[in-house]
Amino acid sequence: MTALPDDVRQAWEDRDGPVILATVGPDGAPNIIYATCVSAFGDDRLVVADNYFDKTRRNLLAGGKGSLLFRCKKGKAYQIKGALEYHTSGEVFDHMKTWNPSQHPGHAAAALRVEEAYSGAKKLC
């Protein structure tokens, strides 16, 4: 488990616009989506609500790693890489239900467990 560095955590809280979540299917095909229903969970996970996933859900259920890209209001971009989890119950799922807008279904919570963080080519953890 790797905690997000404080400066990355602060940038996450000051993010601008949607995030981009990248997953890879069992056949090696990449898939990326924009996501707006997101939050942090603890010091080491970033969570995306599964409101309307299709290929992304299949990739998450197959296991593996992924990446999440976001930009802060100052214009700096951050990429977080790590293992992906898919929660349909439990504390991560329950947490997602507290911030996911009620007009969305919130089928599950996709959590990216932080292993590495970058800003541009600079590795931050």
Secondary structure, DSSP 8 states (H G I E B T S, - for coil): -----HHHHHHHHTB-S-EEEEEE-TTS-EEEEEE-SEEEETTTEEEEEESS-SHHHHHHHH--EEEEEEEBTTS-EEEEEEEEEEESSSHHHHHHHHHS-TTS---EEEEEEEEEEEETTEE--
